[in-house]
Amino acid sequence: MKLATESDRTRFIAFVQGQPLPLDVDCKPWRKSRSNDQNAMLWAMYAPLAEHMGYDAEDVHEWMCGHFWGWKDIKVPKTPRNPEGLASVPMRSTTRDENGKRNVIDKATFSKFVEMVDRVAAQAGVFIPMREAA
């Protein structure tokens, strides 16, 4: 939630003061995140890459997130194919931080992420026609 004026802040503080304790409150400086059009552009970029690689767009997105932010191992049920009971997952995604908490990346980071996706696609021999996003 964005508080942009003193009036907004005053009303929010009054709201918080009226809530019963205990409370779970999170407050941080507001930053502009990527737009819905930019997000749609990213997912449109995944389509030709996913088709070329034989995966679906969600799998490509997960791999791109891991490639960009790195990987961490998590515990999963042990199976004959995975006797260690570990799986590698991205450290974070474009919408979730390393703790799984919603934290949409800012526009500058999103632009770097899109540039990386385009580079990976080019290295794989996939041309992705770029379109402008608001």
FIKOLZA-1660 file (N, C-alpha, C; in steps of 0.1 Angstrom, whole numbers, plus 5000, padded with zeros to 4 digits):
% residues 134
   i   px   py   pz ch aa at
   1 5008 4988 5000  A  M  N
   1 5000 5000 5000  A  M CA
   1 5009 5012 5000  A  M  C
   2 5006 5022 4992  A  K  N
   2 5013 5034 4991  A  K CA
   2 5006 5045 4998  A  K  C
   3 5014 5052 5008  A  L  N
   3 5009 5064 5014  A  L CA
   3 5016 5075 5008  A  L  C
   4 5009 5084 5001  A  A  N
   4 5016 5095 4993  A  A CA
   4 5014 5109 5000  A  A  C
   5 5005 5110 5009  A  T  N
   5 5003 5124 5015  A  T CA
   5 5003 5123 5030  A  T  C
   6 5005 5134 5036  A  E  N
   6 5004 5135 5051  A  E CA
   6 4991 5130 5056  A  E  C
   7 4980 5134 5048  A  S  N
   7 4967 5129 5052  A  S CA
   7 4966 5114 5052  A  S  C
   8 4972 5108 5041  A  D  N
   8 4972 5093 5041  A  D CA
   8 4978 5087 5053  A  D  C
   9 4990 5093 5056  A  R  N
   9 4998 5087 5068  A  R CA
   9 4990 5089 5081  A  R  C
  10 4984 5101 5083  A  T  N
  10 4976 5103 5095  A  T CA
  10 4964 5094 5096  A  T  C
  11 4957 5091 5085  A  R  N
  11 4946 5082 5085  A  R CA
  11 4950 5068 5088  A  R  C
  12 4962 5064 5082  A  F  N
  12 4967 5051 5085  A  F CA
  12 4971 5049 5099  A  F  C
  13 4978 5059 5105  A  I  N
  13 4982 5058 5119  A  I CA
  13 4970 5057 5128  A  I  C
  14 4959 5064 5125  A  A  N
  14 4947 5064 5133  A  A CA
  14 4941 5050 5131  A  A  C
  15 4941 5044 5119  A  F  N
  15 4936 5030 5117  A  F CA
  15 4944 5020 5126  A  F  C
  16 4957 5021 5126  A  V  N
  16 4966 5012 5133  A  V CA
  16 4963 5013 5148  A  V  C
  17 4962 5026 5153  A  Q  N
  17 4959 5028 5167  A  Q CA
  17 4946 5022 5171  A  Q  C
  18 4936 5021 5162  A  G  N
  18 4923 5015 5166  A  G CA
  18 4923 5000 5165  A  G  C
  19 4934 4993 5161  A  Q  N
  19 4934 4979 5160  A  Q CA
  19 4938 4972 5173  A  Q  C
  20 4932 4961 5177  A  P  N
  20 4936 4954 5189  A  P CA
  20 4950 4948 5188  A  P  C
  21 4957 4948 5199  A  L  N
  21 4971 4942 5199  A  L CA
  21 4970 4927 5201  A  L  C
  22 4979 4919 5197  A  P  N
  22 4991 4922 5190  A  P CA
  22 4988 4925 5175  A  P  C
  23 4997 4932 5168  A  L  N
  23 4996 4935 5154  A  L CA
  23 5009 4930 5147  A  L  C
  24 5007 4927 5134  A  D  N
  24 5018 4924 5125  A  D CA
  24 5018 4936 5115  A  D  C
  25 5028 4944 5116  A  V  N
  25 5029 4956 5107  A  V CA
  25 5042 4956 5100  A  V  C
  26 5042 4960 5087  A  D  N
  26 5054 4961 5079  A  D CA
  26 5054 4975 5073  A  D  C
  27 5065 4982 5074  A  C  N
  27 5065 4995 5068  A  C CA
  27 5079 4997 5062  A  C  C
  28 5079 5002 5049  A  K  N
  28 5092 5004 5042  A  K CA
  28 5090 5015 5032  A  K  C
  29 5100 5021 5027  A  P  N
  29 5099 5032 5017  A  P CA
  29 5092 5026 5005  A  P  C
  30 5083 5034 4999  A  W  N
  30 5076 5030 4987  A  W CA
  30 5086 5031 4975  A  W  C
  31 5085 5021 4966  A  R  N
  31 5093 5022 4953  A  R CA
  31 5084 5017 4942  A  R  C
  32 5086 5023 4931  A  K  N
  32 5078 5019 4919  A  K CA
  32 5082 5006 4914  A  K  C
  33 5072 4997 4912  A  S  N
  33 5076 4983 4907  A  S CA
  33 5072 4983 4892  A  S  C
  34 5076 4972 4886  A  R  N
  34 5073 4970 4872  A  R CA
  34 5058 4970 4870  A  R  C
  35 5054 4974 4858  A  S  N
  35 5040 4976 4855  A  S CA
  35 5034 4962 4850  A  S  C
  36 5021 4962 4849  A  N  N
  36 5015 4949 4844  A  N CA
  36 5018 4947 4830  A  N  C
  37 5020 4958 4822  A  D  N
  37 5024 4957 4808  A  D CA
  37 5038 4951 4807  A  D  C
  38 5047 4955 4816  A  Q  N
  38 5060 4950 4815  A  Q CA
  38 5060 4935 4819  A  Q  C
  39 5052 4931 4828  A  N  N
  39 5051 4917 4832  A  N CA
  39 5045 4909 4821  A  N  C
  40 5035 4914 4814  A  A  N
  40 5030 4907 4802  A  A CA
  40 5040 4906 4791  A  A  C
  41 5048 4916 4789  A  M  N
  41 5059 4915 4779  A  M CA
  41 5069 4904 4783  A  M  C
  42 5072 4903 4795  A  L  N
  42 5082 4892 4800  A  L CA
  42 5076 4878 4796  A  L  C
  43 5063 4876 4800  A  W  N
  43 5057 4863 4797  A  W CA
  43 5055 4861 4783  A  W  C
  44 5054 4871 4775  A  A  N
  44 5053 4869 4760  A  A CA
  44 5067 4865 4755  A  A  C
  45 5077 4870 4761  A  M  N
  45 5091 4867 4757  A  M CA
  45 5094 4852 4760  A  M  C
  46 5088 4847 4770  A  Y  N
  46 5090 4833 4774  A  Y CA
  46 5084 4823 4763  A  Y  C
  47 5074 4827 4756  A  A  N
  47 5066 4817 4747  A  A CA
  47 5076 4811 4737  A  A  C
  48 5083 4819 4729  A  P  N
  48 5091 4813 4718  A  P CA
  48 5103 4805 4724  A  P  C
  49 5108 4810 4736  A  L  N
  49 5119 4803 4742  A  L CA
  49 5114 4790 4748  A  L  C
  50 5103 4789 4754  A  A  N
  50 5097 4777 4759  A  A CA
  50 5095 4767 4748  A  A  C
  51 5089 4772 4737  A  E  N
  51 5086 4763 4726  A  E CA
  51 5099 4757 4720  A  E  C
  52 5109 4765 4719  A  H  N
  52 5122 4761 4714  A  H CA
  52 5129 4750 4723  A  H  C
  53 5128 4753 4736  A  M  N
  53 5134 4744 4745  A  M CA
  53 5126 4732 4750  A  M  C
  54 5113 4732 4746  A  G  N
  54 5105 4721 4750  A  G CA
  54 5100 4721 4764  A  G  C
  55 5099 4732 4770  A  Y  N
  55 5094 4734 4783  A  Y CA
  55 5082 4743 4783  A  Y  C
  56 5075 4745 4794  A  D  N
  56 5064 4755 4795  A  D CA
  56 5070 4768 4801  A  D  C
  57 5062 4778 4799  A  A  N
  57 5067 4792 4803  A  A CA
  57 5070 4792 4818  A  A  C
  58 5063 4786 4826  A  E  N
  58 5065 4786 4841  A  E CA
  58 5079 4780 4844  A  E  C
  59 5082 4769 4837  A  D  N
  59 5095 4763 4839  A  D CA
  59 5107 4772 4835  A  D  C
  60 5105 4778 4824  A  V  N
  60 5115 4788 4819  A  V CA
  60 5116 4799 4828  A  V  C
  61 5105 4804 4834  A  H  N
  61 5106 4815 4843  A  H CA
  61 5114 4811 4856  A  H  C
  62 5111 4799 4861  A  E  N
  62 5118 4794 4873  A  E CA
  62 5133 4793 4870  A  E  C
  63 5136 4788 4858  A  W  N
  63 5151 4787 4855  A  W CA
  63 5157 4801 4854  A  W  C
  64 5150 4810 4847  A  M  N
  64 5155 4824 4846  A  M CA
  64 5158 4830 4859  A  M  C
  65 5148 4828 4869  A  C  N
  65 5150 4834 4882  A  C CA
  65 5162 4828 4889  A  C  C
  66 5164 4815 4888  A  G  N
  66 5176 4809 4894  A  G CA
  66 5189 4813 4887  A  G  C
  67 5188 4815 4874  A  H  N
  67 5200 4820 4867  A  H CA
  67 5204 4834 4871  A  H  C
  68 5194 4842 4873  A  F  N
  68 5196 4856 4877  A  F CA
  68 5200 4858 4892  A  F  C
  69 5193 4851 4901  A  W  N
  69 5195 4854 4915  A  W CA
  69 5202 4842 4922  A  W  C
  70 5204 4831 4915  A  G  N
  70 5211 4820 4921  A  G CA
  70 5201 4810 4927  A  G  C
  71 5207 4799 4932  A  W  N
  71 5199 4787 4936  A  W CA
  71 5201 4784 4951  A  W  C
  72 5191 4778 4957  A  K  N
  72 5192 4773 4970  A  K CA
  72 5186 4759 4970  A  K  C
  73 5191 4750 4979  A  D  N
  73 5186 4737 4980  A  D CA
  73 5175 4737 4991  A  D  C
  74 5164 4730 4989  A  I  N
  74 5153 4728 4999  A  I CA
  74 5151 4714 5001  A  I  C
  75 5146 4710 5012  A  K  N
  75 5143 4696 5015  A  K CA
  75 5129 4693 5009  A  K  C
  76 5129 4681 5002  A  V  N
  76 5117 4675 4996  A  V CA
  76 5117 4661 5000  A  V  C
  77 5105 4654 4999  A  P  N
  77 5104 4640 5002  A  P CA
  77 5115 4632 4994  A  P  C
  78 5121 4623 5001  A  K  N
  78 5131 4614 4995  A  K CA
  78 5123 4604 4986  A  K  C
  79 5129 4601 4974  A  T  N
  79 5123 4591 4965  A  T CA
  79 5134 4583 4959  A  T  C
  80 5131 4572 4953  A  P  N
  80 5142 4565 4946  A  P CA
  80 5150 4573 4936  A  P  C
  81 5143 4583 4929  A  R  N
  81 5150 4591 4920  A  R CA
  81 5158 4603 4927  A  R  C
  82 5154 4606 4939  A  N  N
  82 5160 4617 4947  A  N CA
  82 5163 4612 4961  A  N  C
  83 5172 4603 4963  A  P  N
  83 5175 4597 4976  A  P CA
  83 5180 4608 4986  A  P  C
  84 5185 4619 4982  A  E  N
  84 5190 4629 4991  A  E CA
  84 5179 4637 4997  A  E  C
  85 5168 4638 4990  A  G  N
  85 5156 4646 4994  A  G CA
  85 5159 4661 4993  A  G  C
  86 5166 4665 4983  A  L  N
  86 5169 4679 4980  A  L CA
  86 5164 4683 4966  A  L  C
  87 5160 4696 4965  A  A  N
  87 5157 4701 4952  A  A CA
  87 5163 4715 4952  A  A  C
  88 5168 4720 4940  A  S  N
  88 5173 4733 4939  A  S CA
  88 5161 4742 4934  A  S  C
  89 5160 4753 4940  A  V  N
  89 5150 4763 4936  A  V CA
  89 5156 4777 4936  A  V  C
  90 5150 4786 4928  A  P  N
  90 5156 4800 4928  A  P CA
  90 5156 4806 4941  A  P  C
  91 5167 4814 4944  A  M  N
  91 5168 4822 4956  A  M CA
  91 5155 4831 4958  A  M  C
  92 5151 4837 4947  A  R  N
  92 5139 4845 4948  A  R CA
  92 5133 4845 4934  A  R  C
  93 5122 4852 4933  A  S  N
  93 5115 4853 4920  A  S CA
  93 5113 4868 4917  A  S  C
  94 5106 4871 4906  A  T  N
  94 5103 4885 4903  A  T CA
  94 5093 4891 4913  A  T  C
  95 5085 4883 4920  A  T  N
  95 5075 4887 4929  A  T CA
  95 5077 4883 4944  A  T  C
  96 5086 4874 4947  A  R  N
  96 5088 4869 4960  A  R CA
  96 5103 4870 4964  A  R  C
  97 5105 4874 4977  A  D  N
  97 5119 4875 4981  A  D CA
  97 5125 4861 4985  A  D  C
  98 5137 4861 4991  A  E  N
  98 5143 4849 4995  A  E CA
  98 5136 4841 5006  A  E  C
  99 5127 4848 5013  A  N  N
  99 5119 4842 5023  A  N CA
  99 5105 4838 5019  A  N  C
 100 5102 4840 5006  A  G  N
 100 5089 4837 5001  A  G CA
 100 5079 4848 5003  A  G  C
 101 5083 4859 5008  A  K  N
 101 5074 4871 5011  A  K CA
 101 5072 4879 4999  A  K  C
 102 5060 4884 4996  A  R  N
 102 5057 4892 4984  A  R CA
 102 5066 4904 4984  A  R  C
 103 5074 4906 4973  A  N  N
 103 5083 4917 4972  A  N CA
 103 5086 4918 4957  A  N  C
 104 5078 4926 4950  A  V  N
 104 5079 4927 4936  A  V CA
 104 5091 4936 4933  A  V  C
 105 5100 4931 4923  A  I  N
 105 5112 4938 4920  A  I CA
 105 5109 4952 4914  A  I  C
 106 5118 4961 4916  A  D  N
 106 5116 4975 4910  A  D CA
 106 5119 4975 4895  A  D  C
 107 5116 4986 4889  A  K  N
 107 5117 4987 4875  A  K CA
 107 5132 4985 4870  A  K  C
 108 5141 4990 4877  A  A  N
 108 5155 4989 4872  A  A CA
 108 5160 4974 4873  A  A  C
 109 5156 4967 4883  A  T  N
 109 5160 4953 4884  A  T CA
 109 5152 4945 4874  A  T  C
 110 5139 4949 4871  A  F  N
 110 5131 4942 4861  A  F CA
 110 5138 4943 4848  A  F  C
 111 5142 4956 4844  A  S  N
 111 5149 4958 4831  A  S CA
 111 5161 4949 4830  A  S  C
 112 5169 4948 4840  A  K  N
 112 5181 4939 4840  A  K CA
 112 5177 4925 4838  A  K  C
 113 5166 4921 4844  A  F  N
 113 5162 4907 4843  A  F CA
 113 5157 4904 4829  A  F  C
 114 5150 4914 4823  A  V  N
 114 5145 4912 4809  A  V CA
 114 5157 4911 4799  A  V  C
 115 5167 4920 4802  A  E  N
 115 5179 4920 4793  A  E CA
 115 5186 4906 4794  A  E  C
 116 5186 4900 4806  A  M  N
 116 5192 4887 4808  A  M CA
 116 5184 4876 4800  A  M  C
 117 5171 4877 4801  A  V  N
 117 5162 4867 4794  A  V CA
 117 5165 4869 4779  A  V  C
 118 5166 4881 4774  A  D  N
 118 5168 4883 4759  A  D CA
 118 5182 4877 4755  A  D  C
 119 5192 4879 4764  A  R  N
 119 5206 4874 4761  A  R CA
 119 5206 4859 4761  A  R  C
 120 5199 4853 4771  A  V  N
 120 5198 4838 4771  A  V CA
 120 5191 4833 4759  A  V  C
 121 5181 4839 4755  A  A  N
 121 5173 4835 4743  A  A CA
 121 5182 4836 4731  A  A  C
 122 5189 4847 4729  A  A  N
 122 5198 4849 4718  A  A CA
 122 5209 4838 4718  A  A  C
 123 5215 4835 4729  A  Q  N
 123 5225 4824 4730  A  Q CA
 123 5219 4810 4726  A  Q  C
 124 5206 4809 4728  A  A  N
 124 5200 4796 4725  A  A CA
 124 5195 4796 4710  A  A  C
 125 5197 4807 4703  A  G  N
 125 5193 4808 4689  A  G CA
 125 5179 4812 4687  A  G  C
 126 5173 4818 4697  A  V  N
 126 5159 4822 4697  A  V CA
 126 5158 4837 4696  A  V  C
 127 5151 4841 4685  A  F  N
 127 5149 4856 4683  A  F CA
 127 5136 4859 4690  A  F  C
 128 5136 4869 4699  A  I  N
 128 5124 4874 4705  A  I CA
 128 5122 4888 4701  A  I  C
 129 5111 4890 4693  A  P  N
 129 5108 4904 4690  A  P CA
 129 5104 4912 4702  A  P  C
 130 5111 4922 4704  A  M  N
 130 5108 4931 4716  A  M CA
 130 5097 4940 4713  A  M  C
 131 5088 4943 4723  A  R  N
 131 5078 4953 4722  A  R CA
 131 5080 4962 4733  A  R  C
 132 5075 4974 4732  A  E  N
 132 5076 4984 4742  A  E CA
 132 5066 4981 4753  A  E  C
 133 5070 4983 4766  A  A  N
 133 5061 4981 4777  A  A CA
 133 5060 4995 4784  A  A  C
 134 5049 4998 4789  A  A  N
 134 5047 5010 4796  A  A CA
 134 5054 5011 4809  A  A  C
% end
